[in-house]
Every structure is written in structure tokens, then in C-alpha cells.
Amino acid sequence: MTQDDRKVPETEVPEKAERRRFSMAYKLDVLRRLDACRQPGEVGALLRAEGLYSSHLVLWRRQREAAAAAGLAAVRRGRKAGVTDARDVKISELEKELSGVTARAERAEALVELQKKVSEILSIPLPDTGRRS
């Protein structure tokens, strides 16, 4: 067998490292196993075996405590009350008023156009209002 026939393992490092993600079940399993450690050095051995850091434990324990506290908290049922800002109320009122005024102006313009057409058909001269459109 020559040098070229041997398979060389690929040692290329990916361009961008991906952050590890741990599932909730995995975190709880590791914390359960860590809580069972009683002998000196067991925690370090478990961390090395799992490839974890002590900072992971700190964060995961905080998350577990927060979840337990949240689970015991009273939960109000139903829709969540929306926080209404005075500016939001004013904006919605003004938008509603603007849409009403715009609709009235469009109706008025349509009526004026209708009057012009009727006066043309009946040959009735309209008074000059001084406005040019």
C-alpha cells in the first residue's frame, strides 16, 4: 500500500463555528445528574465528559429556579389587557375623523360633477364661482 492509497481524515475547520444549543430535557438531565454527585471531583468529571463549563450550570440552575417560580405564580386567564397610550387613542380618533371628512369631500365633488353634467345636458348656464379646476 502506498502513501496515496491511505485515507486521510478531513481536518478542515468550518468557516463559521455554530453555537451549541441544548434542549430543556438535556439541561434538566445534566442538572439531575449533577445534583446526585456526592464525591469530590465528580462534578468536574461530569462536566469534562459532557464538554460543559461551570457557567452553563449557573445559567441552567437560574433558568430552572425561574421556571419553578413561574410555575407557582398565579396566572390570570383570558385576554391580556393592552396598554393604551393617550397618543394612540388620539391618533385613532383623528384617523377616523379624517376618513369621514375625506368621504364627505369625495361625495361633494361627485355632486358638483353631476350638477355640471346636468346643466350641460339641459343647457342651463352655471354661475361663475371664480374657481378653476
N, C-alpha and C positions, 0 to 999 in steps of 0.2 A: 504494500500500500504506500502510495507516495504522499507527499505533503499536500497536494491539491485534492486528493481523494477524501481527506478528513473533513468532517463538518465542523465549521467554526460557529460557535453560538453568537447570535446577534447581540452586540453590546451597545447599540446606538441608543442614545438618550433622547427621549421625545423633546420636541421644541419647547413646549409649554407644559409644565407639571400641572396635574389636576389635583385639586384639593380633595382630600378623603372625606367621604360622607358616611356617617354612622347612623344606622336605623335606631329607633327608640327601643326596639326589642334587644338589639345588641348592647346598647348602653345599659339597660336595666340588668341584662345578664352579667355584664362585667361588674357592675356595682354590687350585684348579689354575691358574686364570687369573691370580690374584694372584702365585703363585709364578713365573709366566712374565714378570711385569713387571720390566724392567731399567732403564728410563729414569726420571729424576726426574719426579715428577708423575703417572706412570701409575697408581699405586695410588690416589691421590686422585681421579683422573678416573674410574676404575672404580667406586670407592665412590659417587661422585656419580651416575653413570649407573645404578647398581643401587639407589640410595636406601638405602645401608647406612652404618653407623657403624664406627669402628675397634674399638669394644668388641665388635661382632659377630665381627670377625676373631679377637680374642684368645680369646673363648669357643669359637669353632669350631675353632681350632687346638688348644686344650686337649682338646676332645672328640675330635678326630682322633688326637691322641697317646695319649689314654686308650684309645681303641678299638684302636689298633695294639698297645699294651701288653697289653690284654686278649686280643687275638687270638693273641699269642705265649705267653701263660701256659698252663701245663699244666692240663688240665681233667679232673677225676675223673669217671668215668662212674658211672651208677647212681643210686639214690635218695639224696637228701641226708639226712645224719644229722640227726635232730631233736634239738634241745637240750631235755633233760629236766630239769625243775626238781624238787627234792625235794618241794616243796609239791604240785606236780601229781600226783606219784606217790602221795603220802599221801591227797590228795583222791579219786583214783580208787579207792584201796583202801577208803576209808571209804564211798564211794558204793556199791561192790559189797557191802560188809558190810551197809549199811543196806537195800539191796534184798533181801538174803537174810533179814534179820530181819523185814522187813515181810511177805514172803511167808509165813514161818513163823507170824506173828501172824494173818494172814488165814486160814490153814489151821486154826489153833487155834480161832478164832472160829467158823468154819464147822462144826467138830466139835462145839463146845458147842451151837450151834443145832440140829444134828442130834440130839444127845442129848436136848435139851429136847423136840423133836418126838416122838422115840421114846418118851420117858417119858409124854408126854400120850396117845399112842396106846395104850400098854399100861397106862395108869393106875398108873404107878409114881411115887410121890412122890419128888421130889429133895430132898436136904438143903439147908437154907438156909445159904448161904455168907456172908451179911451184905452182899453186894454188890448194888447196884441198877443196872440198865441201862436 
